[in-house]
């Protein structure tokens, strides 16, 4: 404990010393960098907020606010309206079933899930770009029409994956009247229904992934118990066998291939 406290104090003193040296260097640069020994001027950056005088200024401000909001919500939109949710949940189930703790790490799983999402959602993204983004960039359609056209491919994708009972649940919660066509179902009902459908499907796939690895754990545990090795953790023995089984069946190819096929 005393050594840890001494090391902590030394670390704090070293950080304070570095901070003082940096302040000294900045002061000397500002004094001696100018030929007249005058302080070097630093640029001033600021944002002015004033009163809009015309309607066009109000519309421009609202458009900027809308774009910033979309950028901030882009990760949530990506996760909630695409195949990302199902993929990342299944990959986490796979890692838990293998029992490899943090291998592969979260960054690798998220990166794999993102690239698989781009692969699966490629036709949807292309259709959105052709039907909504390009015409809007060329000024052929309005912003409201671009949003409607851009949502159409995503809605078609979500309708293919959502279950009817989940859709009926949120229609009942929102007290939405019975509709005759899919176009009459609001996105505020479709998106949460799609999310819980994706979670349900991901949990079903995760259960199927768990079964062979649970069998290995049970066999190893019963074998060690019959041999009287009560103090030896079964996980330590079963982990190499689970990894070996996963390699022999070409697990990544099998899991990823079947997972992608569930979206077709």
QUIVENKA-V800364 format. One record per residue. N is the residue number from 1. RES is the residue in one small letter. BURIAL is 1 if it has 9 or more other ideal C-beta (glycine too) atoms within 8 Angstrom, else 0. Layout:
n->N res->RES burial->BURIAL
n->N res->RES burial->BURIAL
This chain:
n->1 res->x burial->0
n->2 res->x burial->0
n->3 res->x burial->0
n->4 res->x burial->0
n->5 res->x burial->0
n->6 res->x burial->0
n->7 res->x burial->0
n->8 res->x burial->0
n->9 res->x burial->0
n->10 res->x burial->0
n->11 res->x burial->0
n->12 res->x burial->0
n->13 res->x burial->0
n->14 res->x burial->0
n->15 res->x burial->0
n->16 res->x burial->0
n->17 res->x burial->0
n->18 res->x burial->0
n->19 res->x burial->0
n->20 res->x burial->0
n->21 res->x burial->0
n->22 res->x burial->0
n->23 res->x burial->0
n->24 res->x burial->0
n->25 res->x burial->0
n->26 res->x burial->0
n->27 res->x burial->0
n->28 res->x burial->0
n->29 res->x burial->1
n->30 res->x burial->0
n->31 res->x burial->1
n->32 res->x burial->0
n->33 res->x burial->0
n->34 res->x burial->1
n->35 res->x burial->0
n->36 res->x burial->0
n->37 res->x burial->0
n->38 res->x burial->0
n->39 res->x burial->0
n->40 res->x burial->0
n->41 res->x burial->0
n->42 res->x burial->0
n->43 res->x burial->0
n->44 res->x burial->0
n->45 res->x burial->0
n->46 res->x burial->0
n->47 res->x burial->0
n->48 res->x burial->0
n->49 res->x burial->0
n->50 res->x burial->0
n->51 res->x burial->0
n->52 res->x burial->0
n->53 res->x burial->0
n->54 res->x burial->0
n->55 res->x burial->0
n->56 res->x burial->0
n->57 res->x burial->1
n->58 res->x burial->1
n->59 res->x burial->0
n->60 res->x burial->0
n->61 res->x burial->1
n->62 res->x burial->0
n->63 res->x burial->1
n->64 res->x burial->0
n->65 res->x burial->0
n->66 res->x burial->0
n->67 res->x burial->0
n->68 res->x burial->0
n->69 res->x burial->0
n->70 res->x burial->1
n->71 res->x burial->0
n->72 res->x burial->0
n->73 res->x burial->0
n->74 res->x burial->0
n->75 res->x burial->0
n->76 res->x burial->0
n->77 res->x burial->1
n->78 res->x burial->1
n->79 res->x burial->1
n->80 res->x burial->1
n->81 res->x burial->1
n->82 res->x burial->1
n->83 res->x burial->1
n->84 res->x burial->1
n->85 res->x burial->1
n->86 res->x burial->1
n->87 res->x burial->1
n->88 res->x burial->1
n->89 res->x burial->1
n->90 res->x burial->1
n->91 res->x burial->1
n->92 res->x burial->1
n->93 res->x burial->1
n->94 res->x burial->1
n->95 res->x burial->1
n->96 res->x burial->0
n->97 res->x burial->1
n->98 res->x burial->1
n->99 res->x burial->1
n->100 res->x burial->1
n->101 res->x burial->0
n->102 res->x burial->0
n->103 res->x burial->0
n->104 res->x burial->0
n->105 res->x burial->0
n->106 res->x burial->0
n->107 res->x burial->0
n->108 res->x burial->0
n->109 res->x burial->1
n->110 res->x burial->1
n->111 res->x burial->0
n->112 res->x burial->1
n->113 res->x burial->1
n->114 res->x burial->1
n->115 res->x burial->0
n->116 res->x burial->1
n->117 res->x burial->1
n->118 res->x burial->1
n->119 res->x burial->0
n->120 res->x burial->1
n->121 res->x burial->1
n->122 res->x burial->0
n->123 res->x burial->0
n->124 res->x burial->1
n->125 res->x burial->1
n->126 res->x burial->0
n->127 res->x burial->1
n->128 res->x burial->1
n->129 res->x burial->1
n->130 res->x burial->0
n->131 res->x burial->1
n->132 res->x burial->1
n->133 res->x burial->1
n->134 res->x burial->0
n->135 res->x burial->1
n->136 res->x burial->1
n->137 res->x burial->0
n->138 res->x burial->0
n->139 res->x burial->0
n->140 res->x burial->0
n->141 res->x burial->0
n->142 res->x burial->0
n->143 res->x burial->0
n->144 res->x burial->0
n->145 res->x burial->1
n->146 res->x burial->1
n->147 res->x burial->1
n->148 res->x burial->0
n->149 res->x burial->1
n->150 res->x burial->1
n->151 res->x burial->1
n->152 res->x burial->1
n->153 res->x burial->1
n->154 res->x burial->1
n->155 res->x burial->1
n->156 res->x burial->1
n->157 res->x burial->1
n->158 res->x burial->1
n->159 res->x burial->1
n->160 res->x burial->0
n->161 res->x burial->1
n->162 res->x burial->1
n->163 res->x burial->0
n->164 res->x burial->0
n->165 res->x burial->0
n->166 res->x burial->1
n->167 res->x burial->1
n->168 res->x burial->0
n->169 res->x burial->1
n->170 res->x burial->1
n->171 res->x burial->1
n->172 res->x burial->0
n->173 res->x burial->0
n->174 res->x burial->1
n->175 res->x burial->0
n->176 res->x burial->1
n->177 res->x burial->0
n->178 res->x burial->0
n->179 res->x burial->0
n->180 res->x burial->0
n->181 res->x burial->0
n->182 res->x burial->0
n->183 res->x burial->0
n->184 res->x burial->0
n->185 res->x burial->1
n->186 res->x burial->0
n->187 res->x burial->0
n->188 res->x burial->0
n->189 res->x burial->1
n->190 res->x burial->1
n->191 res->x burial->1
n->192 res->x burial->1
n->193 res->x burial->1
n->194 res->x burial->1
n->195 res->x burial->1
n->196 res->x burial->1
n->197 res->x burial->1
n->198 res->x burial->1
n->199 res->x burial->1
n->200 res->x burial->1
n->201 res->x burial->1
n->202 res->x burial->1
n->203 res->x burial->1
n->204 res->x burial->0
n->205 res->x burial->1
n->206 res->x burial->1
n->207 res->x burial->0
n->208 res->x burial->0
n->209 res->x burial->1
n->210 res->x burial->1
n->211 res->x burial->0
n->212 res->x burial->0
n->213 res->x burial->1
n->214 res->x burial->1
n->215 res->x burial->0
n->216 res->x burial->1
n->217 res->x burial->1
n->218 res->x burial->0
n->219 res->x burial->0
n->220 res->x burial->1
n->221 res->x burial->1
n->222 res->x burial->0
n->223 res->x burial->0
n->224 res->x burial->1
n->225 res->x burial->1
n->226 res->x burial->0
n->227 res->x burial->0
n->228 res->x burial->0
n->229 res->x burial->0
n->230 res->x burial->0
n->231 res->x burial->0
n->232 res->x burial->0
n->233 res->x burial->0
n->234 res->x burial->1
n->235 res->x burial->0
n->236 res->x burial->0
n->237 res->x burial->1
n->238 res->x burial->1
n->239 res->x burial->1
n->240 res->x burial->0
n->241 res->x burial->1
n->242 res->x burial->1
n->243 res->x burial->1
n->244 res->x burial->0
n->245 res->x burial->1
n->246 res->x burial->1
n->247 res->x burial->0
n->248 res->x burial->0
n->249 res->x burial->0
n->250 res->x burial->0
n->251 res->x burial->1
n->252 res->x burial->0
n->253 res->x burial->0
n->254 res->x burial->1
n->255 res->x burial->1
n->256 res->x burial->1
n->257 res->x burial->0
n->258 res->x burial->0
n->259 res->x burial->1
n->260 res->x burial->1
n->261 res->x burial->0
n->262 res->x burial->1
n->263 res->x burial->0
n->264 res->x burial->0
